[in-house]
Amino acid sequence: MLAVATSVLLGAGAMASPAATTMSHDGPPPTGSPDGAPAGAAGHLSIDGPASRSIDGDQQAELALSREGTVGATDIALAPTGPIEPGIQYEDALAHEHDRIAFQAGGTADVPFKPRADDGWPVDGQAPRALPAGRLSGLEIARGQTTGDSSSQAGAGPVDHPANDTTDVISAEPASTTMPNAGSAIDLTASSGLRRQIFGFLPYWNLNDGGMVLNYNLLSTIAYFSVGADSRGNLLKRNSDGSLTTGWGGWTSSRMTSILNTAHSNRTRVVLTVSVFAWTSSQAATQAGLLASSGARLNLARQVAQAVHDRGADGVNLDFEPIVAGYGDEFTAFVRTLRSQLNSYSSGYQLTFDTTGRIGNYPIETLTAAGAADAIFIMGYDYRTAGSGSAGSIDPLFGPSYDLGDTVAAYVARVPPSKLILGVPYYGRAWSTVSSGVRSATHSGIQYGTSVSVNYENVKPLVAQYGRRWDSLEASPYLAYQKQNCSTTYGCVTTWRQVYYDDPTSLGLRYDLVNRAGLRGVGMWALGYDGSNPELYQELGTKFLHDTTPPLAGVSLLSARQRDGGFVVSWRATDDSNIARYDIQVSADGGAWRGWLTGTTATSDVYLGSDGHGYAFRARAIDSHGNGSPWNVSAVYDSTPSLAPGGFGRVRFDALSVRAGAGVAAPKVGTLNTGDIIAITGGPVAADGYAWYQFTGPLSDWQPVDYRQNGVWVAASNTTTAYVVAALPPNATLVDAGMRGLGFSGGGTASVGSGAGAARYRAFSPNGDGSRDRLTVAWTNTVAFDSMTFQVWRTSGALAGSIALPNAGIGSQVFDWDGALGGTRLPDGQYLVQLVGVANGLTYTLPSARPVSAGQIASYAVTIDTVPPSIASAGISGRLLSPDGDGRLDSLVVGMTSTGGATTWDLVVRPIAGGAAMRTISGTGASPSVRWDGKTDASTPVSDGTYELRLSVADPAGNRAGRSFAVTVRSRNPMMASSATPFSFSPNADGASDATILRWSSDFPVYGSASVRHGTTLVVGWTFLTRTSGRIVWNGRDRFGHVVPDGWYRFSVTGTDAFGNRTTTSSSVVVDRTIGFLRWTGAFYPQDGDALASASNVSFRLTRTARTTLHIYDASGALVRSAWTNALQGAGSYRWTWNGKNGSGSYVSAGRYTAVLRATTTLGTTTLQQAVYVGAFMVAPSASSLQAGHTLTLTIRSVEPLTSLPVVTFTQAGKSGVTRTASLVSARLYRVSFTIVSGGPGRATIAIRARDTLGHTNTGSASVAVS
């Protein structure tokens, strides 16, 4: 079955609002409109009869009423028209009319009333105020004492006149409304915090009930019921025998004093109800006589005001039911006079009056105008009475005929909600019924048992015994059971009994109605009818101490088909608090519900659907107190809807009659018109040639938010015509788009959406730099258009401009936009593009007719952006790279941070000298950190060299910014060499080869270490900083300074270049002390043949046996003399004398000669060499190359002792020689100088001559270069 809203908010357009009535029939009418009046006729029915001073025939009839029921009553409460029926207050009052209750006279109510701090409901148009305490005791009042006639009070009211007097006509005007502040949630013992007024009737027959519980914290007003009045305006205080009337006895009782004081202590008002009924002819005559007389009205007003003032009460409630026809103005005049009399004692007395569920002839506008009553108590019960033809709720929340929803709609159409108090029953009604079925037909009477009212206190045991049932149509619980009824006439028969009543659940739904409609409050008939059961008070606290009423939310009616893929979905909600937010769900193609919008404060948005798909929507509202409406909509898109319960129908004709039942005899309660959508809740039922369906509607939302007729019937078809056809749910629609598939920049569906990837497709930079200067827009037309326009919208909702397009044909379309409108490029920013096509007068749009919405901005907004991102910082981890896998500088990292909307980046590597990119790495983000491993896009290493690495960021529009870095790649290891000179040395401190020079070199600068090892043992080591070569003198000692033994050693150097490439080079070195030394005895001059210096000795020492070779070489390296070759010699000292002759026996020429000794052992061959001079003079010039003007100084050492100074001749080329005698410097050491003259370049010769001590001539020569 279709779920129908279980609570309702009244508003404009409710079907039961009073309106003109047009008669129609349920067959095709002559006009062609089915079952109704001509098109345009009003379909609402009046519930008020004509006003006259005559008394209704029903009022003329004496109705014998008892607690067992109203004899002769008819089921008129459910009819759309008919007289008003007597209700429970009259029925109960009549039942207790002759009660004799022994009330004890009371004392003075000495606790004055003070309003609650949060009571904002106006009294006499002003804020509530404190009232005086009682002036007299109950006993004094019962004895007839008074505090004085009201006319003696200051400010006595004016002379009373009927309201229809021409001199004193009171026009109806709305009073100002002040809503109370909703306080924080408090418990049931709180002394304040009521969100609305709670008005409870306390009948005098319950006054002494010891089991009655009065929860003053949840009662804003207690109305004592009641004291009557006669036609002369006298309160009925005493019976004909002089005793107090029961009503007046209760009013003056000690129990009443206690209630007054306790109520005032809890800031609860206590008011006096004055009842003047008119249900019988005698009652009507009394009321008419009272109202017709201004003197009687004034008398009653004074007596009532004094009774309230003397007792210390807080106001008056008037139960004049009904108003005798034609006396509405007089009743208004009485109410105004009573207000004046109350104000003569003190302003702030509350004044209310009671009405039936049907307004009848109560002039409620004037009765609630300024200077009249504060509020109306609507007796929202007895919609079914004892004589009803079917069982059912006595206060139906919904229904096919007049119900509480209709009642509130009727009242709020005429007076402000703040002046309405809706009464609910604390009792139910039992009928004898033909079955146990819901709302079964009744057959109450003597045979089967009469109908009776049953207080809630007495219903509970029956529920516990027979179980609780629920009437979903009227939102009411009930129970059913069988019983035997015996009578004298009919004997004993078995029948069903049904009892309809209210419990916390059903009352809570009715309280929701009060809250949603913003009424002044709720009331109940009657206090004490719940006994000592706490749950009804608890429900009052739940609904009126706290805001627990959830909002009513619904999706507004959607058209069955949408011409655009993006279409507007609207929703709304009602609540007595503020709506804080909405959640909206969507179902696609009949599938599961999923979230669309969460926590939105909007009441409409554009849903972006797809062509050919059906969608349904449902709404949930959450109010400011956190109350959320349920997800109570299950209707989804159905491509093949059916006219059946749970489905929906669409009306095809105007003025189609709506009836209370299935059949033309059922009362007509309204009409439907073409296009109306209804929710089918029952049927079909065949009657009178039609197929009838029960429905709720017509619908403007689903679920309904405003009041809608529920449970009524319509003739959907006959044998020839369908008046109602199956329809989609009102919250569902089908997309049948004229354009579809909007995409950008070739991205297709990937270009639509809220993600960064999609947004990149929709951004461009029309700045002429060749990068994304145009935006490509693509779509598909499914119809042929007469015209096509490209429109551009600002995100503010303003239209920026439009361009006429030729793309009107069916099929795929493409348009390249350059970002300009009318030749002018738009400023940077976000825009919405919209395609508008017109075909046969119909307008189609893409993506929607309302292109500017949050969802469309997220999914479709295009961005014009000509500003590149800004680079905040950029850097590289190093400028050197050696991608050889050795773990050193195998990769580097380039990083950057940027602002300004960058979304992508790339790193491009190319040779520094230019050329094609060798590696490109891309990614997303504004702050890349990219690692390059020295490889190409093909994963092969790049060649050694220098490269440019450019890291760039780009925004979605293609604007770029970047930084470049030069990086040198070197994978080759350094080329290194090492050597030891001499290769073999003898560190024996003999001055000959005591150390070796260890050298190394590299083609790249390196840093590292050098070492000498003996095998694997480190002997000595060194470290060095970056350089290309090195030289180390090793003296044959280890790192501790100890002399190392003879042997083979390895000199190693390990160098690492700046790229981390590492090379080790090594060479051998020998420590060999086999030859101790090699020495000459000195220079000699054998050429002159004397014995002064005829020879020189060369000597050496061997530390071990070796094969030796001793040779003499001249300055050019030529062998001139071999002393011996490969001679085996043992350890010891050796000497050889050279006489200056060569191997041929001839003297060698003067000059320098070298003795080379080679000794070979198991360590290898050690070579020592020592030079010796052979000649008369050794000459040392001051310069080897001279120029004119220079001075040449010659230092001359003689080999043999001389007897004369040396004579020196200096001859420049082409010049004559210059001869000078050298001077003695020291023994055998002489010096002479010459000046170089110009014009004689070339070799200059030096000739020396002197005589030795043996008389022989010694000669020598030399040469220098002159330039």
Number of C-alpha atoms within 10 A of each C-alpha: 10 18 14 20 22 18 25 25 26 26 19 12 12 21 22 25 22 17 15 11 16 17 12 20 15 21 20 16 15 10 10 14 21 26 26 30 24 19 16 9 16 16 27 21 20 15 21 18 13 8 14 13 11 11 20 16 10 14 23 16 12 12 16 11 17 15 16 15 23 22 15 11 17 14 17 18 25 22 18 21 18 16 17 22 24 22 20 21 20 19 18 17 20 15 15 16 14 10 14 12 15 11 20 15 21 23 21 24 26 19 20 20 24 18 20 18 13 16 23 19 24 23 17 23 18 14 13 21 16 16 23 19 21 23 18 23 23 29 18 18 24 21 12 9 13 17 13 10 10 21 13 10 14 11 14 16 21 11 10 23 24 25 22 16 12 9 9 12 14 22 13 16 15 15 19 14 16 15 17 18 15 18 14 11 17 15 15 20 11 15 18 22 25 29 24 27 21 23 26 25 24 23 23 24 20 16 21 15 11 10 12 16 16 19 14 22 22 26 25 24 22 25 24 24 29 26 24 21 19 17 21 19 25 18 20 17 19 15 10 7 7 8 10 19 22 24 25 22 27 31 29 27 25 21 18 27 26 17 19 29 23 16 24 25 16 22 25 28 26 30 26 26 28 24 24 25 24 24 25 20 19 15 20 24 17 21 27 23 17 26 27 19 19 21 16 20 28 27 20 25 27 25 20 25 27 21 23 23 25 25 28 28 27 30 25 26 24 25 23 20 25 23 25 29 21 17 24 24 23 24 26 27 28 28 27 28 27 28 26 25 27 28 20 20 21 17 18 22 25 23 26 23 23 22 23 22 28 27 17 20 21 25 17 22 19 26 29 28 24 18 19 24 27 25 29 26 25 23 25 28 27 24 27 24 31 26 23 21 20 23 29 29 29 26 30 26 27 26 22 24 25 25 27 27 27 24 23 27 24 22 22 20 17 14 22 20 21 23 27 25 27 28 29 24 24 23 24 25 25 26 31 31 27 18 17 17 12 18 19 19 18 23 23 23 15 14 19 26 24 19 29 20 22 19 21 22 16 14 23 16 11 15 16 10 11 12 13 13 14 14 15 16 20 23 23 24 22 26 22 24 17 15 14 13 17 15 12 8 8 11 11 13 13 14 21 21 26 28 25 26 27 25 20 16 14 21 23 20 19 26 26 26 25 27 26 21 23 22 23 28 26 24 27 22 22 23 24 25 22 22 17 14 16 11 12 19 18 16 18 21 25 19 21 25 25 20 24 19 27 26 29 27 30 29 28 25 21 23 13 16 14 21 20 25 29 25 23 17 19 19 24 21 26 22 24 20 19 13 22 16 19 24 19 22 18 22 21 20 18 17 14 11 16 12 12 13 17 12 13 14 13 12 14 15 20 21 21 18 21 18 20 12 17 24 21 28 32 28 27 26 30 24 23 15 18 15 18 22 20 14 16 17 20 17 23 25 24 20 14 8 15 16 19 19 17 18 22 27 28 24 23 21 20 23 25 32 27 28 26 25 20 24 21 22 13 13 18 29 26 25 24 26 21 16 14 17 28 28 30 28 24 20 17 20 15 15 14 15 14 22 20 23 27 28 29 25 24 24 21 20 23 26 26 25 26 22 26 26 26 27 24 24 29 33 30 25 19 17 8 6 12 16 23 24 16 19 22 26 28 28 29 30 26 27 21 19 24 25 27 22 18 22 22 27 19 15 18 16 12 15 22 23 17 15 12 14 17 22 23 23 24 27 25 28 26 25 18 11 11 10 14 20 21 22 24 19 21 19 20 19 19 16 17 18 22 15 16 22 18 20 18 22 19 17 19 10 13 10 15 15 15 18 15 12 14 13 22 19 16 14 13 14 15 16 16 13 16 21 21 16 15 9 8 9 13 16 11 15 14 19 22 23 23 22 24 23 25 18 15 8 9 10 16 23 25 26 27 24 19 16 28 24 20 13 17 23 17 15 19 28 27 23 22 26 21 21 17 20 21 17 19 10 12 18 15 18 12 16 17 19 26 26 26 19 11 12 10 15 24 19 19 19 15 21 18 21 17 22 16 13 19 26 24 21 24 18 24 17 27 20 19 15 8 9 9 9 14 17 18 16 14 14 14 15 17 22 20 24 18 19 15 19 19 27 16 17 13 8 10 10 16 20 15 15 13 18 23 18 24 17 26 24 32 24 26 24 29 25 22 19 18 19 17 18 18 18 21 19 22 24 23 15 19 23 14 21 18 20 21 24 14 18 18 27 28 27 24 20 12 13 12 18 25 20 22 23 16 24 19 23 21 19 14 18 16 26 20 18 16 23 17 26 19 15 10 9 9 14 20 18 15 12 12 14 12 14 16 17 18 15 13 13 12 17 20 25 15 17 14 8 10 10 13 15 14 17 15 16 20 20 23 21 27 18 30 19 21 17 23 24 21 20 19 18 18 19 18 17 23 22 26 28 24 25 30 24 23 22 18 20 12 15 24 25 27 24 21 16 10 13 11 16 21 18 18 20 16 19 15 17 18 19 14 16 17 23 16 22 18 21 17 23 19 18 11 8 10 10 16 17 20 15 14 12 13 13 13 12 15 15 13 13 14 13 12 14 13 17 20 25 16 17 14 9 10 11 15 20 15 20 15 16 23 19 23 17 23 19 25 19 14 9 16 16 18 24 23 22 18 16 20 21 20 27 26 30 29 20 19 14 17 14 14 11 15 21 17 14 11 15 15 20 15 19 20 24 20 24 22 22 15 19 13 15 17 26 17 26 18 24 20 23 16 11 14 11 16 13 15 15 18 20 16 17 13 9 10 15 17 19 20 19 18 18 15 21 16 14 14 18 18 16 17 21 16 20 17 22 18 21 18 20 12 13 12 14 13 21 20 18 17 16 17 18 16 22 13
